[in-house]
Amino acid sequence: MARPPRSGAVAPAVGVPPARTGARAWGRALLALAAAVLPVVAALPATAAPRVAPAADGSGLVMVLDSSGSMAGSDGAGSTRIAAARRAVGTLVDGLPEGYPTGLRVYGADKPKGCDDTRLAQPVAPLDRDGLKKAVAGVRPKGDTPIGLSLTKAAQDLPKPAAGGVGKRTIVLISDGEDTCHTPSPCQIASQLATSGGDLHIDVVGFQVAGSARAQLECIAKSGNGQYYDAPDARSLTRQLQRAGQLSASGYRFQGKQVRGTDDRTGAPVIAPGQYLDSIGPNEKRYYAVDLDAASAADFSATVVPPSGAAIDYLDTLRTQIVRDKDGSCESSTALFGQREGATPLTSGVSRIPTQSGTGTCDKAGRYWLVVERHADTGSDAARWPMELMFHVEHPLAKGTTPAQSSPEYGAGGKNAELPTTAPKDVTGGTGFNDARPLGPGVWRDQILPAQTLWYKVPVSWGQQLRYNVEFANEPRSEASSHTSFGSTQVYTPFRAPVGSGTGVFNPQVPYNGRPASLSMGTVPVSWTNRYETHPNVIPVHAKGDFYIAVTLGARAAQVAQDPRIGVVLRVAVLGRAKAGPEAGAAAIKGQTPDGDSGPTTDSATGSGGWSGLRVAGVSVGVVGVLMLAGLGTAYARARRKPVPGDAR
């Protein structure tokens, strides 16, 4: 029987599963995501900033430091505010990666009075730690607070991405008060700068501010697609400035050929298998044309990378779709943020899989269109977001090959699977799919910033399944903090389809308030025939390769923990014997690790000294209670389709 088209998948970034509909699709049901603080994890020591890949062309950071007269006042700890700022800037630059383009602009430092008093104290250039410390040491607070003008100038200080390039440009404003010049309006300037280029965002650190001053600084951050960090004392100023700077330097590393999608099928660019870069605005569609044969599967994914912490709503979504003609949708899948703490990378993936009979409406050879649609609610970030696309074609098995049976059950990889308990090894997570850190089975420890996503990849072969736990550390809490954030995780197939959650087996998110918290996640075993199953967490697990793990910490954790970074441990297992191929009766590969064994690891997967350095923002769950999402079901009917000998596709 021909497998009908599936559509309407819904998957939050954290991994609430896609919901697909079709002739034998599972019914819609309420998905209750109950979360609770789980077993205790030992507190993890703080260390230096992580090693990261070189910055993309056009990336850079410029600090805008308030040097107005009020910064000569007391910091409440026996020193001055400007002295506390100097120390904080020094700590920030010591933690940035080598060569990261960084500069310093000051205002109110040269005149007792004047709304044009802003200057570039250190140009944005490959990191010069000594030069930046010397520049800030020479600052003497004197004058007014022209924030709006300084932001305008700071945007001009930053490098421009090359044509077609995707960089990350950050302004970090450090201020102890509101703008005293009023013209231009700093909130309006922040909004104009953020909407003029999707790669620019403005983070703000408010030092000992309250009332209207804090309200204005929060407005600047929100309007500038950035985050606001509150620093009530000198120690927290250092901590929050570290977070803002290091998060900027660890931005997603893009890869691909530039392409420009169209807003309908007319004139859509024809793309070949590969990786591409584009951008997408709120409530916009982008079309790309592809030519497919009648037998091969086609995998398509889109990843958007908003500025960290940019305004989003629970139901802001990214939808991918494959269409055949005016009326025919072959497949669709929707990923949603499911939280309001701030944007993180979001991926949606979809596949066109020919039916076993070859008589489906989307089995024909010819022209198809890959479609990406971004939905944004009122009040969400209005900027265009950079977008990375992957298009891959899977050729059918050789004629006469009978593939192994499908594997739609978690089995040994369920929630109670035995995971490694060896001593942890240091690792530094990557910024995205392209530089995800290779891991083998074992125990790994890392550190994560609030609003950050760390990425790892684990090779999984035919007949094997990935199973892992993520443990967030016990951390000293900020004084009087009553905030609760979240930790979340997602696992992706080699073709970047999100899987592994929402089945009733795993919870993809847990509340985090500085106390230990833990998550479990995994996949079903890899089987070529899984593509003919009906559940969205089974269908994509049909090819061996690198499976990606993403771990995210919510932005609100910046108000929770005292340490700039928060410890995280991953316990990784690859269960089952690796098979030599997808065919029935394939031999086990000699030398592969047995079930549950941590096995050997490679040098490439270990960090070099100390800890350093997750995206997948999920359904935000409160301290008590459960968020219920209507229309996301866990009950489903697995209409298992057996392959027809000699007709495997």
N, C-alpha and C positions, 0 to 999 in steps of 0.2 A: 504494500500500500504506500502511496506517495505520502511523504511527511508534509503536512501543510505548513505554510509560512508561520513563523512565530513573530510576535510583535509586542510592544508595550512594556519592555523590560524596565525595571526601576531598581537602581543600585546606588545607595548612598556611598560617598567616598570611603567611609569606614567599612563598607561591605554589606550593608543590608541588601539582600540578593536581588538580581534582576527578576522581574515578574513577567513571563512571556505567555502570550495567549495563542491558542490554535485549536484545531479540531479535537485534540486529546489533551488540552492544557489543563493544568491544575487550577482549582477554584481559588478565588480571592478570599483572603482571611485576614484577620487582625494579627499583626506581628507584635508581640509584647517583648521588648528587650529589657529584661530585668538585670540590673547590675549591682554588684556589692563589692565592697573591699575584701580582697581575698588574702591568701597566706602572706605572712610577714617576710619582707625582703630586707636584708641588712643594708644600712645606710652606705652609700658609695662615695668614695673620696672625690673631691674636685681636683681637676688638673688643668693643664694648659689647653688652649684652643686646638681644634683638630687640624690636621693637614688636609688641605682641600686641593682640588684640581685648579689649574690656572683660571683666572677670571676670564669670562667671555669678553670679546671686544666690545667696548662701549660701556662696560661695567665700571662702577666706582662709587665711592662714599665721600661725602663732604659733611663735616661737622660744622654747625652754626652755633657758636658759643655766645651766650649773653654775657657781655662785659660792661653792662650799664652800672650806674652808681650803686644800685641795690646789692650787687654782687660783692661789694666790700663789707656787707653786713655779716653778722655772726652766723655760723652754721649750726650753732647749738651744741657744739662739742669742743669749744675752745679754739676754734680757728675761724677763718672767713669762708664765705661761700665760694669765692674765686679760687682759694687754695684747695678746697674740696674738689672743685671742677678740674683743676690742674691734675690732681692725683687721679681722678676718674678717667680723664683723657689719656693719661700715661698708661693706666691699666688696660684701657681699650686697645691702644696701638700695640702694646706688648702681646695681646692675644690674637691680633689679626694675622692671617697667613702671609708668608713672605711675598712681597711684590704686589699685594692688593692695592689698587689705585685709591689713595686716600688724601684728603686735603682738609684745611681748616679755614673757616671764615669767622670773623668776630664782628660784633657791633657794639657801639657805645664805648669803645676803647680809646678813642683819639680826641674827642671833643667833650667839654663839659656840657654842651647842649648842641643838638643838631640831628635832624631826621634823615640826613644823608650820611651818617656816620657808620659806614660798614666797609670792611675791606677784606681781601683775601690774604690771610696771614701765611698760608702755606698752600701752594697750588696742588691740585689733584694730580698725583703722579705715583709711580710705583712706590710702595710703602717706604718712607724714610722715618723710622721711629725717632731717631735723635733730632731730626729737623722739626718734627711735629711737637716733641716735648720742649724744645727750645722756643718754638713759636708761642706755645701756650704759656710758658714761663714768663714771657715778656709782656703779657697782657696785664694792664692796670685798669680796673673799673673806673669809669668817669661819667658817662653821659646818658643819653636817652635809649629807647628800646624800639628801633625801627625794624620790627620783625618782618612785615610784609615786603619791604624793599630788600631785606637780606635774603629772604627766600627766593625772590626773583633772580637776584644775582647768583645765588648758590646753584640754581638750576643751570645757569650759563657756565658755571665753573666746571660742571661735570662733562665728561667726554660724550660724544654722540656716537651711537652704534653705526657701524658701516652699513652701507645699503644692503638691506635684506638681513642684517644681523639682529640678534636678540640679546641685549645686555640687561643688566640690572643696575639702575642708578638710584642711589639713596641719599636723601638729606636727613641728617639727624640734628634736630633742634634741641638745644639744652638751654632752658630759661627758668628764671625764678619769678617771672611776672608777665603781665600782659603788655601788648604793644601800646606805647605812649604816643605814637605818631598818627594812628588812625587811618592814614592814607598812604599807600593803598591798604585796604582791609586784608589782614593776614589770612582769614578764612577763605575769602574770595580768591586770593592769590593761590592758596594751596589747591583749591578746586580747579582753577584754570591750569595750573602746572600738571596736575594729575591727569586731567582729561586730554592734555595736549600730547601725551605720550604714555602708552601703557606700561613702559619700562621704568617710570619714575614714581617713587613714593616718598612720603615724608613721615618719619617717625619723630615723636616728641617725648622728651624727658622733662617732666615738670618737677623742679627742685624746690621743695618747701612752699608749695602753692596751695591756695584754697580759693573758694568763692569764684568771683568773676574771672580771675586770672586762670584758675584751673579750667573753668568752662571754656575759655578762649583757646587754651592749649589743646584741650580735648577736641575742640572743633577743628583746629588745624590738622590734627592727626587724622580725624575721620574724613575731612574734606580732601586730604592729601593721600588717601588710600593707604594710610599707614597705621601704626599702633601708638597708643599713648601709654607711657610708663610713668607711674607715680613714684617719686623719690622723696619721702618725708625727712630723710637725714642723709648725712654724708656717705654712710656705708651703703645705703640703698641706691644712692646716685651712682656709685661705682658699679654696683651689680646691674642696674638697669641699663646703663650705658654700654657695659660689656655685652649684654644680651642684644641690644639694638645693633651694635656694630658687627658682632659675629654672625647674627642672623642674615644681615645684608651680604656678608662675604660668602655665606654658604648657600647662595641661591642656586636654583635648578640650572644644570648645565644642558643646554639645548644641543640638538644635533639634527641635521637634515638639510635638504635642498629647498630653497625658497619657492613657494607656489602661491598663487592667489586664486582662491575659490570664488565662485560667482554666487549671486543671491537666488538664482534659479538654474535649471538645467541648460538653458540657452548659453552657449559659449563657455560652459564649464571646462576647465583644463583637463586634458586626458593625462592620467598619471600611470606609470608603470610600478610594479612592486618596488618598495623602497620606503624611505623615511623623509618626511617633509615638514616645513615650517610655514605657518600662516598666523593669522590673528582673527579674533572674533569679538564682536560687540554684543551688548545685551540685547536679547530678543532678536537675534539675527540667525540666519541660516547660511551655510556655506556648502556649495556643491562641487564635486569632483567626479569626473567621468573615468570609467575603467572598462576594458573589454575582457570578458571572461569566456572560457570554453564551457562545455556542458558537463564536464566531469570533475573539475578541480574545485576545491573549497577555497573561499576567499575570506581572509581575516582583516578586519579594519578596526583601528582604535584611534581615539583622539584624547589628548591630554592637554588641559588648559592649566596655566600657571599664573594665577592672579598674584598681585603683590601680597606678601604675607600679612595677614590680619585685615585685609580689605573687607569692607562691609558686605555681608551676605545674609540671606535669610534661609530658614530651614529648608524650604522647598525650591530654592534656586537649583537649576539642573543643567546637565549637559547630556544631550541625546545624540546617539549615532544611529544611522539607518542605512540600509541598502535597498534601493528601489530599482524596479525593472522598467516600468513604463508609467504613464500618467496615473494609473489607478493601483498599481501593484507594489506593495511594500513587502519585500522578501523577509526582512528582519529588522528589528529595532531594539535598542537597549538604552535605558536612562539611568544616569548616576546623579545622585543628589548630595548636597552638603550635609543636610540633616542637623545643623547646629548653627549658632549665631556668634560664636566667639571670634570668628575671622576666617578669611579664605585660606585654603591650602590647595595644593595641586589636586586636580579632579580628573579621573579617567573613565571613559566609557568605551566598551569594546563590543563588537558584533561580528558574526560570521555568516556567510552564505554557504550552506552545506547542501549539495545536491542530494536528493532523496535516493533511497536504495533502488526504487523502481525506475528512476529517471524520468518520471512523468509529471513532476511538480511544475508549478507555474514559474518557478525561478530556477529551473534546471537547464533552460535553453542557453545556447551560446549567444553572445551578442553584447550590446552596450548596456551597462548598468551605471548607476550613480551612487556614490558614497556621500551621505549627507550628515552634517554636524549642525546641531541647533542648540543655542544657549538661551535658557530662560532665566530672567532676573526680575525679582519682585521690586515694587516701588521702594526706593530707599537703598537698594543694593548698589554696589559699585557700578558706575556708569562707564568706566574706561574700557577700551579694547584690551583683551587679554592675549598674550602670546600663546600659540597652540602648536603642539607637535603631533603629527599624524604618522601612523604606520599602516602600510598596506602590504599584505603578504598573500601569496598564492601557494596552496598545498596541492601538489599533484596527486592523482589517485594511486593506489597500490598497483603493483604489476598484475596484469590479468592472470587469473588463476590463483591468486594469493587469498587465503582465507584468514582474516584477522582474528585475533584473540577475542574472547567474549568481553562484553562491556563490564565495567566495574563501578556501578553507581552507589555502592555502599562505602562508608568510612571504615568499617571493620576495625582492624588493628589500629587504625589512625584516629579512633574516636577520642572523646574528651579525656578518657582515663588511660591513654597510651603512656607507656613508660618512656620518659625522656632522659637525656644524659644528665649526670650529676657530677661530672668532673670539674676540676678547678677552672674558672673562667679565664679566657684569653682576651686581651684587649683588641678592639677593632674600631675602625672609624667608618661609619656609614656614609654612603654616597648621597648626592643631592637629587638623584632621579634615576630613571631607567638607564641612562647612558653611562653613568659612572657608579652604578650600584656595586657595593663591595662584595666580592666573592666570599662565600662561607661554605664550609663543609659541616657535616654533623658534629655537634659538640656544644659547649657552653661559651658564650661570647658576651662581653660587656662593653658598653659604650656610654656616651653622655649625650643628652638631647636638650635643646633650648625650647622654651615655650614658643609655640607657633611653628615649630620646625617639624619637618618630616625627614626621617633617615631611611635610606634604601639599601637593600642587600639582595643578593641573588644566590640561589642554591641549585645545582644541577640535579635533575630528577629524570630518571630513565623509564623506559617501558616497564610496566608492572610495579613501579614504585610510587610512593606517595609522600608528600611533605607534611610534617607535623611539627609544630613549634609552640613554645610559650613565650610571652613577653612579660617581664616583671619590672615595674616601676619602683624606684627605691624609696625608702624612708628618708625624708629630708627635713632639716631644721626649717620650721615655718617662720614666715615673717611675723613680727609682733602684731597682735590684734587682727590677724588675717582670718576672715570668715569665708573666704572664697573657695569654691570648688571648681575645678576644671575637669578635663577628661584625658585619658590616654586611649589610643585606638590603633588598630592594625588591619591590614588587608594583604591578601596574597593574590598575585597575578600570574597568568600563564605566560609562556614564552612569547605569545602574541598580544600580551597586555590586556587580556580580558580579566576583570575582577571576579574572583570565585572564593568560596570557602566559608561563607558566613550566612546567617539568616536561616539555616536549615533546622534550627532547634538543637543543633549539636554544639555550636560555638556562639559566644557573644563577642561581637567585634569591638566593643567599647566598654570602658570602666570609668567610674568617677575617680578623680585624683585630687586629693587635698593635702598632699605632702606625706600621707601615710602610705605604707606599702600597698600596691595594687597589682593584679595579675590578669592576663588574658591568655586564652588558648585559641589556636587557629590551625587550619590544615586543609588538605585537599583529599579527594578520593584518589585511588590509584590511576596512573596514566594508562589509558587504553584507547587505541585508535577508534574502536566502535562506540566509545562514549558519545561521539557526535550524533548518534541516532537516539540517544536518551532524551527525556523530556525536561529534566530539571536543569535550571540555568547554572547551578554550581557543578554539574556533571558534564554537560555538553562541551564546554571549552577545554576540559582536561583530556584532550585527545591527541596530544603530541608531546614528545619528550623535549627536554631542553632546560634552559635556565628559568626557574620560577622566581618571581620577585616578591620580596617581603618589604612592605612599607610600614613604618611605625611613626605615629604622630603624637605630639603632646599639645594640648590646647593652649591658646594664647593667654587665657586667664591664669595659667600657672605662674606667669610673671608676678602676680600679686600673692602667690602662695608661698613659694620656697625662697629661702635666703640665698642659697647658692645660685650662681648664674646658670649653671647647667645641672641637670637632674640625671642621676644614674639610671641605666636601663640594662637588663640582662635578657639575652635570648638563649633559649634552650632548643636546639635544632636537631631533629631526627629525620632521616630519610629511611622509610620503612619498606621492607620487601626486597627481594633479589632483583637486580637489574636484568632484564631480558635483552637478548641480542637484537630483537626486532619486534614489530607489531603483530606478526603473524601468529596464528594458533600453534602451540607447541614449540615456540622459540626457546632456544637454550638459554640458561642463566649465564651471565657473563662472569667468568672466573675472576676472583680477586675483589669482587664487590663486597661491601660490608654487610654482615647479616642483620636481621631485624633488630632495631633498638641499639646497635653498637655505635658508639660515637665515632669510631674509625679514625684514620689518619687525617691530618689537615695539612694544607700547603702554606708555605711562607707568605704567599700573596694575601692570605686571609687574616694575617695578624697585624696588629698595630705596631708602631715602633715607639715604645716608651709611653707609659701613662695612658690615661683615658682621653678620648675625645669623641667629639661627636660621641617624630617619625612622620607624612602627609596623609594622612588619610583622615580627614576630619569626619567624624561620624555622627550618629544620632545622639544628640546631647541629652544625657540622663541626669536628673537632679539628684541632690543628696538623698532624698527619699522619694519613693514613687517610681513609676515606670512610664516612659513615653510610649504611647500606642500610636502606631502609624496604620491608618486604614488603607486597605488595598495592597498590603505587602504580605503575602501569605507564606506560611511554612508548610501547610498541608499540600501535598501534591500527589498526583498519580504517575508512577513511573511506568509508562507503556514501553517496556523493554523490547527493542527491535533486534532480532537476531539477524546477523549478516547472511546473505545468500551466497553460498560457495560460488566462486568464480565471478561474482558480480559486486565485489566490495568497492565502494567508492569513498 
